[in-house]
Amino acid sequence: MRLHSLTLRNFRGVKDRTVELPALGTTVVVGDNEVGKSSLVEAFALVFDYPDDSKSKRILDIQPVGQDVAPEVTVQLTLGGGELTYTKRWLKNRATELTILESDGRRQSWTGREAHNEAERLFHEHVDPVLWQTLMVGQGQSLVLPTPADAEPLITAVTAESGTPVDGASMPLVLAVEHEYLRYWTRGGRPTGDFARSAKTVEAAELTAAQALKAMDEVVADIRRAERLALDLDDLSGRLGDHLKSVEELRERKQATDEILLRRDSVRARAETARARLENHTRTRVERERMLAELEKLTKSNAELAERRKDAETVAKKAAETVHAAEAALAEVVELKDERRGDLHVAERLVAKLTDRAELDRLLVQQTELVDVRARIATAGLVLDGVKVDEALVAALENARARVVEARAALAAGVPEVSVRRFGAEAVRLSGTGLDAGAEVPAELADEIQILVSGELVIDVPGQVEVRVQAGGEAATLRSRLDEAVRLEKDLLKRGRVKDLPAARELLRKVDTVSAELQEARRTERSLTANGDPSERITLLCARLGVSSTGEEEEEAKPAGKRLTPVEDVPGQMSLFSQFEEEEGTFEFEDLVVPALEGGELGAAERSLENARAELAIAERLLSDAEFAAAQSRKAAEEDRSEAQQARARSELAGERLAAAIEALEAARAVLADEDVDAEEEKATAEVEAVLDELTAVQTQADEVGADEAAGLLGDALAVATRLQGERDVLRDSLRTTEGRLEQSGRDGLGTRREMAELELAAIRAEHEGLKRRADAARRVYETLGRHRAEAQTKYSEPLQTRIESLGRSVYGPSFKVWLDDDLAVAERELDGNRLRVEALSTGAQEQLAIITRLAISHLVSTGDSSVPVIFDDALGWSDKGRLRDMGALLGRAGDHGQVIILTCMPERYEYVPRATYIKLES
């Protein structure tokens, strides 16, 4: 089947639109959301499924809301060798028209229901529904992996390609076996039909027989229960009788101990009475002591009040003199306080100034340290920047030195050696290896000289003899190797700016030292600036103290900067350090002239400040005391007269209280003399002690016989007796109930009912066994045929698997493999040796695998009459840009074998599809 065009009128949001589709190749239909892309797929499905008079909800839904119009669809396609033009209009002015142009040029037409029936027949005759649903991917279904095992065109295609016929006889036989199997079993293998009903009948008969048997078992259990209850009742009655005897014994014991408890209660009552009498005598003693003390206090108070009255008159006389003296003292203290406040202000200003000077000195020292540390950091940075030696260079130098040594050893072993000794005073000139050409041998050289000859050596004694020594060709090669090794070593030394390998090693060690010092200097800098840059505080203190620079003369006297100390004992590196000088000079605060702070000056000022504060505090206290004294003097002068009168009134009142106290004491002594109070208290104390001794003896006797526990033991025993009596009553009731059930069972004829149920069960089982044998036979035939078909399916699934892997390798690479299940669906995927279930793949990978599988199916069936287009609605929404490129190329190639239609609102997803036809849908 191939789609050529599709026309929609009044279909959902589409007013009138016709889309022309190429019969071969990949077509991308682009449009915004709700422009009607998905409506194209829906319209094609509805036009074959629903007649024009349908009132289905799906037909009602495609009519535009609020418009009295008729949805209409016209589709042009090739189907079964003929070209069809099929038009259908629903709901209003209903119409169905079908025109077929055969391959031989004949044209046929139908209208109405006949047109619908003929189109439906042709569609179902030439289009496999499973294949159509598999290759038509609606919106939101791109992640669903196809399971095309029931698609007959696919099975035919893979069977033809694999050369393996479908095993298991013809389809009529398969359908007959399946029909017989489904009489007894569901597709899931559960009983059904008469077989299932027979099994339920057997279950019901077994339940009835089991219930009858259970009833008989319950009768036997009741007989045993009655016997056990009778035995338990006898045992419990015996235990209850024994326990009641114990209760009587405890009751007699309690009666015997009640007399002791009564005597103990009597002694306790007498003890309480004795304690009350003792408390009364004690209160009497305390009250007598209080009265004597109060009498003494009142006598003393009366004398004191008389003395105060006399003193009040003297104070009143001197009050005027005291007020005058207090006011004079107050004026002097006010003057003293003003003087002390002025001294305090002077001391505070001096201490503040000296404190600022001390803080400035400390900050200047800190600033000096900070500048020095920063200079060290800059020095270390320049040193590290200038050093060209690192571990790699040292390793290269070591290798170069080894090559030089090896080359020299090879040269020494492979060239001739000439010994020259001078005996006279004549000049001898040597040329060649080891000496400059024409150089004369020093006169003091008297030892023998050994020279390796790698080229030509001339020994010349002017005017007497000339000797030439010529080396072989191999010597030149050895010499060139030595020269190359020496040149490489010199290049490395030049690059590292060192004279030899030991110097490079030493310099590398010094670099480590400088790096450590740099880290330490940076830590010191962070410590010095932890509370902020000291320069800001120095500027503030200088402004507060009025400190300024000394001028140009001292500026000239400052040092121009300090030279950095070079790294010691490292030849070839001295120039890196000797050229550096500090450009900025010393920091700007060294120009400040800060008056020197004498030792102890600040401490002396602070002590003066504390003294001034103490003197002011003393003056303020003196002023307060003077003001208070003056006020008190004036107040005393005013109150002296009233105070004298009050003193006389208090004295008279005290005399009255004293007389009343004497009278009350005499009355108490008339009742009980003072010397008898203590005697009565001691007598009451002895009585209490005697009663307590008697109570202790009675309590000991009660403890010996357990009088206090007797009542509790009796109560516990009575509770147990009550519980046993209740259990006995329960056993009696249970026994009566069980005996009643046994009597009723005898009247119901349970034995006969059980025999009838067993006979009926045997008959039903015999009938069920016959059905079961037929059902098992049908299942064995069905499973055998299915097993053979599965084996054949495994063989003919290979072409589909091969096609999926071939397409997938163009996207994922050569390591891509898949495994299919019994439904020909992809179950597992392997990539780069990692094999995973499809469910474990990412969303994008699952969608890509589903698209690849559908394209493989389309490729296999594209040459048959039953082929259908592949339609993707809004796919590839979970793929990255790289996968979009690969999938686009695959979709483009898929169009070479069939018709591929893509609907999308995101055209950039398919910009990598080659040779695609783009159709733009306007809103």
Secondary structure, DSSP 8 states (H G I E B T S, - for coil): -EEEEEEEEEETTEEEEEEE--SSEEEEEE--TTSSHHHHHHHHHHHHHS-TT---HHHHHHS-TT-----EEEEEEEETTEEEEEEEE-SSS-EEEEEEE-TTS-EEEEEHHHHHHHHHHHHHHHS-HHHHHHHEE-TT-TT----GGG-HHHHHHHHHHHT---SSS-HHHHHHHHHHHHHHB-TTS-B-HHHHHHHHHHHHHHHHHHHHHHHHHHHHHHHHHHHHHHHHHHHHHHHHHHHHHHHHHHHHHHHHHHHHHHHHHHHHHHHHHHHHHHHHHHHHHHHHHHHHHHHHHHHHHHHHHHHHHHHHHHHHHHHHHHHHHHHHHHHHHHHHHHHHHHHHHHHHHHHHHHHHHHHHHHHHHHHHHHHHHHHHHHHHHHHHHH----HHHHHHHHHHHHHHHHHHHHHHHHS-EEEE---SSS--EEEETTEEEEEE--TT--S-EEEE-SSEEEEEETTTEEEEEE--HHHHHHHHHHHHHHHHHHHHHHHHT-SSHHHHHHHHHHHHHHHHHHHHHHHHHHHHTTT--HHHHHHHHHHHHT--B--HHHHHHS----B----TT-TT-HHHHHT-B-SS-S-GGGGB------TTHHHHHHHHHHHHHHHHHHHHHHHHHHHHHHHHHHHHHHHHHHHHHHHHHHHHHHHHHHHHHHHHHHHHHHHS-HHHHHHHHHHHHHHHHHHHHHHHHHHHHHHHHTHHHHHHHHHHHHHHHHHHHHHHHHHHHHHHHHHHHHHHHHHHTHHHHHHHHHHHHHHHHHHHHHHHHHHHHHHHHHHHHHHHHHHHHHHHTHHHHHHHHHHHHHHH-TT-EEEE-TTS-EEEEEETTEEEEGGGS-HHHHHHHHHHHHHHHHHHHTTSTT---EEEES--TT--HHHHHHHHHHHHHHTTTSEEEEEES-GGGGTT-TT-EEEE---
